[in-house]
Amino acid sequence: MRGAQSIGFGTGSTGIFKAEKTGYCCSMIICCGEALIDMVPEKNAGGGDLYLPCFGGSPYNTAIAAGRLLGKAGGKNRTAFLARLSVDFFGRELVENLERNNVSTELVARSDQTTTLAFVKLENGKEPSYIFYTEGAADRSLDSGDIPAKLPPETSCLQFGSISMTMESAASTIESLVLRESAGEEGPVISFDPNIRPLMIKDRDAYMARFETWVRASDIVKISSADFDFIYPGAGLEESVKKILTPPSGSRASGPRLLAVTLGAGGATAILGGLGGLQVTAPAVKPPLIDTIGAGDTFHGALLAWLEENGRMSRGALSSLTEHDLREALVFANKAASIVCSRKGANPPALAELKAC
């Protein structure tokens, strides 16, 4: 395996933010969902495509991004991954790659089921398209027995989303975890990225009903303009944002405290505190483009890492973000996403690469 997050790739980092300081309180981001092998095309000199196996899965990529940026504190990882992964050789490599990149695997359950495969098609000017092979796979089979009765006390954020929310039993298991952890004001920040893959959604109406539940349970929603095209077709960006931030009629649930919308070449926008709240936009950084695989996942991981490192990873702190905070966070996340776009597959950067960007 070579390319994005390939075997043997590691940052060697043991702490690249303030976590290096003695006495720093170690809190932790947990990413929950699928981990798979992306089969990424590369042109064959003899014609046609070769497919290179690369580590992937949206929450997995987000965990790697956060792990590379946050590193360790007091010898402990500040990022963790929660999932069921195979004991086949792909599953072993997925686990080893997490451990190389400062992501705890203590919450990973193991199974003799297979690893999910995703074949990627790349076309100029278009979002990547995918075919998923998930039947009987380990990550889609996450169940209640794989979930701890309590998350580690240092958990500051629970991140979820993507195709894991379209596959049973994983979707119901993660939904139950999210609803459990979102209850009460003292729980971790809940961060949701739908990362829509239409091929995986067999019943759009059923998915949308659950989507509303996930949004209302979340403190942060990270979403792309491409996601909006599926979720609210024809509504346009402004109306789509309004729909996300407006609770259904009669609902006691609030909208997310922070909405981050990625706009591709248009950069990203963050909206704070519901309709009429503070809104900030930051432009994209535009390096040489190789592909966009993992760009949104890396943006999400970098955004969470920025909030974590700057003491903003709590529900109360999210509500008090300033214009300066939002702009700094978006610029940081945009830089991270731009670096991923400059190389093949999902290969999130380390902090030193962001500083050089």
C-alpha positions as CSV (number, residue, x, y, z in Angstrom):
1,M,0.0,0.0,0.0
2,R,1.3,3.5,-0.8
3,G,-0.1,7.0,-1.3
4,A,-2.3,8.6,1.3
5,Q,-1.6,7.4,4.9
6,S,0.3,4.4,3.6
7,I,2.2,1.8,5.6
8,G,5.2,3.3,7.4
9,F,3.9,6.9,7.2
10,G,4.2,8.7,10.5
11,T,4.9,12.2,11.7
12,G,7.1,11.1,14.6
13,S,5.4,13.8,16.6
14,T,4.9,13.5,20.3
15,G,3.3,16.9,20.8
16,I,3.1,19.8,18.4
17,F,0.9,22.3,20.2
18,K,0.8,23.7,23.8
19,A,0.3,20.1,25.0
20,E,4.1,19.9,25.3
21,K,4.0,22.2,28.3
22,T,4.4,20.6,31.7
23,G,1.1,20.3,33.5
24,Y,-1.1,20.8,30.5
25,C,-4.5,19.2,31.2
26,C,-5.0,16.4,28.6
27,S,-8.4,16.4,27.1
28,M,-9.4,14.2,24.2
29,I,-11.3,14.3,20.9
30,I,-13.0,10.9,20.0
31,C,-13.9,10.3,16.3
32,C,-16.5,7.6,15.7
33,G,-17.5,5.8,12.5
34,E,-16.1,4.0,9.5
35,A,-12.5,3.1,8.7
36,L,-11.9,1.6,5.3
37,I,-9.5,1.2,2.4
38,D,-9.8,3.7,-0.4
39,M,-8.8,2.3,-3.8
40,V,-7.5,5.4,-5.4
41,P,-6.9,5.4,-9.2
42,E,-3.6,6.2,-10.8
43,K,-2.9,6.2,-14.5
44,N,-1.1,3.1,-15.8
45,A,1.6,3.8,-18.3
46,G,0.2,1.1,-20.5
47,G,-3.3,2.6,-20.4
48,G,-6.2,2.5,-18.0
49,D,-6.1,2.9,-14.2
50,L,-4.2,1.2,-11.5
51,Y,-5.9,1.2,-8.0
52,L,-3.7,2.0,-5.0
53,P,-5.0,1.0,-1.6
54,C,-5.0,3.9,0.9
55,F,-6.3,4.4,4.4
56,G,-9.7,6.2,4.4
57,G,-13.1,6.7,5.9
58,S,-14.3,10.2,6.9
59,P,-14.1,9.9,10.7
60,Y,-10.9,7.9,10.3
61,N,-9.3,10.7,8.3
62,T,-10.6,13.3,10.8
63,A,-9.0,11.4,13.6
64,I,-5.6,11.2,11.7
65,A,-5.8,14.9,11.0
66,A,-6.5,15.8,14.7
67,G,-3.9,13.2,15.9
68,R,-1.2,14.7,13.8
69,L,-2.0,18.2,14.9
70,L,-2.6,17.6,18.6
71,G,0.0,14.9,19.3
72,K,0.3,13.8,22.9
73,A,0.2,15.4,26.4
74,G,1.8,13.7,29.4
75,G,2.5,10.7,27.2
76,K,-1.2,10.3,26.3
77,N,-2.9,10.7,22.9
78,R,-5.2,13.7,22.6
79,T,-7.3,12.0,19.9
80,A,-9.0,8.6,19.9
81,F,-10.9,6.4,17.5
82,L,-14.1,4.5,18.3
83,A,-15.1,1.8,15.9
84,R,-15.2,-2.0,15.1
85,L,-12.3,-2.9,12.8
86,S,-11.3,-6.2,11.2
87,V,-8.4,-8.4,12.2
88,D,-7.6,-9.0,8.5
89,F,-4.4,-7.4,7.2
90,F,-6.2,-4.2,6.1
91,G,-7.7,-3.9,9.5
92,R,-4.3,-4.4,11.2
93,E,-2.8,-1.7,9.0
94,L,-5.6,0.7,9.8
95,V,-5.0,0.2,13.5
96,E,-1.3,0.5,13.2
97,N,-1.7,3.7,11.2
98,L,-3.8,5.2,14.0
99,E,-1.2,4.4,16.6
100,R,1.6,5.9,14.5
101,N,-0.3,9.1,14.2
102,N,-1.1,9.8,17.9
103,V,-4.6,8.3,17.9
104,S,-5.6,6.0,20.7
105,T,-7.1,2.6,19.7
106,E,-8.3,1.7,23.2
107,L,-11.9,2.2,22.0
108,V,-11.5,0.0,18.9
109,A,-13.2,-3.3,18.9
110,R,-11.8,-6.1,16.7
111,S,-13.7,-8.6,14.6
112,D,-12.9,-11.3,12.1
113,Q,-15.3,-9.6,9.6
114,T,-13.8,-8.0,6.5
115,T,-12.7,-4.4,6.0
116,T,-14.8,-2.1,3.9
117,L,-13.4,-1.2,0.5
118,A,-14.2,2.0,-1.4
119,F,-13.3,2.5,-5.1
120,V,-12.8,6.1,-6.0
121,K,-13.4,7.8,-9.4
122,L,-11.8,11.1,-10.0
123,E,-12.9,13.6,-12.7
124,N,-11.6,17.1,-13.3
125,G,-13.8,19.8,-11.8
126,K,-16.0,17.3,-10.0
127,E,-16.3,15.9,-6.5
128,P,-14.8,12.3,-6.2
129,S,-17.4,9.6,-6.6
130,Y,-17.3,6.3,-4.8
131,I,-18.4,2.6,-5.0
132,F,-18.5,1.0,-1.5
133,Y,-18.2,-2.7,-0.7
134,T,-19.6,-3.0,2.8
135,E,-21.6,-6.2,3.1
136,G,-20.7,-7.9,6.3
137,A,-17.9,-5.6,7.0
138,A,-16.6,-4.9,10.5
139,D,-17.0,-1.2,10.7
140,R,-20.7,-1.3,9.6
141,S,-21.4,-3.9,12.3
142,L,-20.6,-1.7,15.3
143,D,-23.1,-2.5,18.0
144,S,-24.0,-1.6,21.6
145,G,-21.6,-4.1,23.0
146,D,-18.7,-2.2,21.4
147,I,-19.6,1.1,23.2
148,P,-18.3,1.8,26.7
149,A,-20.9,2.5,29.4
150,K,-19.1,5.8,29.9
151,L,-16.7,7.7,27.7
152,P,-13.3,8.5,29.2
153,P,-13.6,11.4,31.6
154,E,-11.1,13.5,29.6
155,T,-13.4,13.4,26.5
156,S,-14.0,16.9,25.3
157,C,-15.5,16.2,21.9
158,L,-17.3,13.3,20.1
159,Q,-17.2,13.5,16.3
160,F,-19.3,11.4,14.0
161,G,-21.0,11.2,10.6
162,S,-20.5,10.0,7.0
163,I,-21.4,6.6,5.6
164,S,-21.4,5.0,9.0
165,M,-24.8,6.8,9.5
166,T,-26.2,5.0,6.4
167,M,-25.3,1.4,7.5
168,E,-26.8,-0.8,10.2
169,S,-26.1,-1.7,12.9
170,A,-23.5,1.1,13.0
171,A,-26.0,4.0,12.4
172,S,-28.3,3.1,15.3
173,T,-25.4,2.4,17.6
174,I,-23.7,5.7,16.9
175,E,-27.0,7.6,17.1
176,S,-27.7,6.1,20.6
177,L,-24.2,7.1,21.7
178,V,-24.7,10.7,20.4
179,L,-28.1,11.1,22.0
180,R,-26.7,9.8,25.3
181,E,-23.7,12.1,25.3
182,S,-25.6,15.2,24.1
183,A,-28.1,15.0,27.0
184,G,-27.3,17.6,29.7
185,E,-25.1,20.6,29.5
186,E,-21.9,19.0,30.9
187,G,-21.3,16.4,28.2
188,P,-18.7,16.6,25.4
189,V,-19.1,18.8,22.4
190,I,-20.9,16.8,19.6
191,S,-19.6,17.5,16.1
192,F,-21.3,16.1,13.0
193,D,-20.2,15.9,9.4
194,P,-22.9,14.3,7.1
195,N,-20.3,13.8,4.3
196,I,-23.1,12.7,2.0
197,R,-22.5,9.7,-0.4
198,P,-25.9,9.4,-2.2
199,L,-25.1,5.9,-3.4
200,M,-25.3,4.7,0.3
201,I,-28.7,6.3,1.0
202,K,-31.4,3.9,-0.1
203,D,-34.3,5.8,1.4
204,R,-33.9,9.5,1.3
205,D,-36.9,10.4,3.4
206,A,-35.9,8.0,6.2
207,Y,-32.3,9.4,6.1
208,M,-33.6,13.0,6.3
209,A,-35.7,12.3,9.3
210,R,-32.7,10.9,11.1
211,F,-30.5,13.7,9.8
212,E,-32.6,16.3,11.6
213,T,-32.2,14.3,14.8
214,W,-28.4,14.3,14.4
215,V,-28.3,18.0,13.6
216,R,-30.3,18.9,16.7
217,A,-28.1,16.7,18.9
218,S,-24.9,18.4,17.6
219,D,-23.1,21.5,18.9
220,I,-21.0,21.8,15.7
221,V,-22.1,20.9,12.2
222,K,-19.5,20.8,9.5
223,I,-21.1,20.5,6.1
224,S,-20.1,21.1,2.5
225,S,-22.0,22.9,-0.3
226,A,-22.1,19.5,-2.1
227,D,-23.9,18.0,0.9
228,F,-26.4,20.8,0.8
229,D,-27.2,19.9,-2.9
230,F,-28.4,16.5,-1.7
231,I,-30.0,17.5,1.6
232,Y,-31.9,20.6,0.4
233,P,-31.9,20.3,-3.5
234,G,-32.4,23.6,-5.2
235,A,-32.6,25.6,-2.0
236,G,-29.3,27.5,-2.5
237,L,-26.7,28.2,0.2
238,E,-28.5,30.9,2.1
239,E,-31.7,29.0,2.5
240,S,-29.9,25.8,3.3
241,V,-28.0,27.5,6.1
242,K,-31.3,28.8,7.4
243,K,-32.8,25.3,7.4
244,I,-29.9,23.9,9.4
245,L,-30.0,26.6,12.0
246,T,-33.8,26.7,12.4
247,P,-35.3,24.0,14.7
248,P,-38.4,22.3,13.4
249,S,-41.7,23.9,14.4
250,G,-42.7,22.9,18.0
251,S,-39.3,21.4,18.7
252,R,-37.6,22.2,22.0
253,A,-34.2,21.4,20.5
254,S,-31.9,24.2,19.5
255,G,-29.8,24.4,16.3
256,P,-26.1,23.8,16.4
257,R,-24.0,26.4,18.2
258,L,-21.5,26.5,15.3
259,L,-22.1,25.8,11.7
260,A,-19.0,25.5,9.4
261,V,-19.7,25.3,5.6
262,T,-16.9,24.4,3.2
263,L,-17.3,25.9,-0.2
264,G,-14.5,24.2,-2.2
265,A,-12.6,26.9,-4.1
266,G,-14.7,29.5,-2.3
267,G,-13.1,28.8,1.1
268,A,-15.3,28.3,4.1
269,T,-17.9,30.1,6.2
270,A,-18.7,29.8,9.9
271,I,-21.9,30.9,11.5
272,L,-22.2,31.2,15.3
273,G,-25.2,31.2,17.5
274,G,-28.0,30.6,15.1
275,L,-29.8,32.8,12.6
276,G,-28.6,36.4,12.8
277,G,-25.4,35.3,14.6
278,L,-21.9,36.2,13.9
279,Q,-20.8,35.1,10.4
280,V,-17.2,34.9,9.1
281,T,-15.8,33.8,5.8
282,A,-12.2,32.8,5.0
283,P,-10.8,32.3,1.5
284,A,-9.4,29.0,0.3
285,V,-5.6,28.5,0.0
286,K,-5.0,27.2,-3.5
287,P,-2.0,25.0,-4.0
288,P,-1.4,22.8,-7.0
289,L,-4.4,20.5,-7.1
290,I,-3.9,16.7,-7.2
291,D,-7.2,15.6,-5.8
292,T,-9.7,16.5,-3.1
293,I,-9.9,13.2,-1.3
294,G,-10.1,13.8,2.4
295,A,-10.1,17.6,2.2
296,G,-13.3,18.0,4.1
297,D,-12.3,15.5,6.7
298,T,-9.0,17.2,7.2
299,F,-10.8,20.6,7.5
300,H,-13.0,19.1,10.2
301,G,-10.1,17.6,12.1
302,A,-8.1,20.8,11.9
303,L,-11.1,22.9,13.1
304,L,-11.6,20.6,16.1
305,A,-7.9,20.7,16.8
306,W,-7.9,24.5,16.8
307,L,-10.8,24.7,19.1
308,E,-9.2,22.1,21.5
309,E,-5.8,23.8,21.5
310,N,-7.3,27.2,22.1
311,G,-9.5,26.3,25.0
312,R,-12.8,26.6,23.0
313,M,-13.8,23.0,23.1
314,S,-16.8,23.2,25.4
315,R,-20.5,24.1,24.8
316,G,-20.2,27.4,26.7
317,A,-16.9,28.4,25.0
318,L,-18.4,27.8,21.6
319,S,-21.1,30.3,22.3
320,S,-18.5,33.0,23.1
321,L,-16.3,32.6,20.0
322,T,-15.3,36.0,18.6
323,E,-14.9,37.1,15.0
324,H,-11.1,36.9,15.4
325,D,-11.5,33.3,16.8
326,L,-13.6,32.2,13.9
327,R,-11.4,33.7,11.3
328,E,-8.3,32.1,12.8
329,A,-10.0,28.7,13.0
330,L,-11.2,28.8,9.4
331,V,-7.8,30.0,8.1
332,F,-6.1,27.1,10.0
333,A,-8.6,24.5,8.7
334,N,-8.4,25.9,5.1
335,K,-4.7,25.6,5.1
336,A,-4.8,22.0,6.3
337,A,-7.4,21.1,3.6
338,S,-5.3,22.8,0.9
339,I,-2.3,20.7,1.7
340,V,-4.3,17.5,1.4
341,C,-5.5,18.7,-2.0
342,S,-1.9,19.1,-3.2
343,R,-1.1,15.4,-2.8
344,K,-2.8,12.1,-3.6
345,G,-5.5,10.8,-1.3
346,A,-6.3,11.6,2.3
347,N,-2.9,12.6,3.8
348,P,-3.4,15.2,6.5
349,P,-0.6,17.6,7.4
350,A,1.4,18.1,10.6
351,L,1.7,21.5,12.1
352,A,5.0,22.3,10.6
353,E,3.5,21.9,7.2
354,L,0.7,24.4,8.0
355,K,3.3,26.9,9.2
356,A,5.1,26.6,5.9
357,C,1.9,27.0,3.9
